[in-house]
Amino acid sequence: MTEKTLDFCDPIDSRQFMIAIKKLADDIGYGSDRSTFLGSGIEYIQSRAYEIGDPIKSIDWKVTGRTGKFHVKEYEAPKQMPIYLLIDTSASMTVSSIKVSKYHSAVRIAGGIALAALERISPVGVMGAGGRELFVKPSLSKYRIFQWLLKLRSYRLDEPTRIGSRFSELMPILKSRSLLVLISDLHDSSAMPALKLAAQKHDCVVIKLTDPAEKEINSAGFVKVREAESSSVGITKKRNKISDFKFVSEELKRSGIDFLELPTEEPISHKLRQFFKSRTLLSRGTR
């Protein structure tokens, strides 16, 4: 049986789509410096004598104890750290209560981040976190970026979520520390364990997309739901959205993973810019 794909429910043509991606990239990169997408600055270089103005948190207590004089650790963000965008292309991402779906938002966000990263000389690769086979090795080619962006404008309504297995496939391939950015609605129980494992060796970021209807479901009581990828129907207990957000956020934070939740009904460029800018400022504070 031939797999049936659908195009974006998007009124703009391919050219306008690319213009929108470029604008998002400009918005993300506006006011940030060259190190924004080069990692969180945790590559240790050396320790040196403390100087007035150095952050207290950067003190190297082992060297300080051994020498009797305060020393601080110096870090450097890896130059040209590879960036891998893991994009959830599963069916749950395509279900939407408004015009703009999570899938739609994910592709635009991935494109914006990719182009903004290329401006900062960071090679970008992509991997689909759904059922389709999509893997592009990191490169500095805008042409390759545009190729997979246009390919992602088509989607399937029966595609499964495979975040955990995609991370398992990716980990052995990575030869050096990389920045891994997952863009998903996190409707996969294997996602959290996979992310925690990946964060032990790599710099990880999670951008979680939410649809307005999901906020209504996350309240007290029970609800009848249809699973987007299998079409199975069942009854599930509704959960408090604040508790869920705190749980996910705190679990990821404990593993050193930066987390941003983006509702699809709200503007995203400002939040993305502030998010990546704060990562840069945080990395400087730990040096």
Beta strands, then each sheet from edge to edge (+ up, - down):
strand 1: 6-7
strand 2: 43-49
strand 3: 71-76
strand 4: 83-87
strand 5: 124-128
strand 6: 135-139
strand 7: 154-155
strand 8: 179-184
strand 9: 203-210
strand 10: 222-226
strand 11: 233-237
strand 12: 258-263
sheet 1: 1+ 7-
sheet 2: 2+ 3-
sheet 3: 6+ 5- 4- 8- 9- 12-
sheet 4: 10+ 11-
end
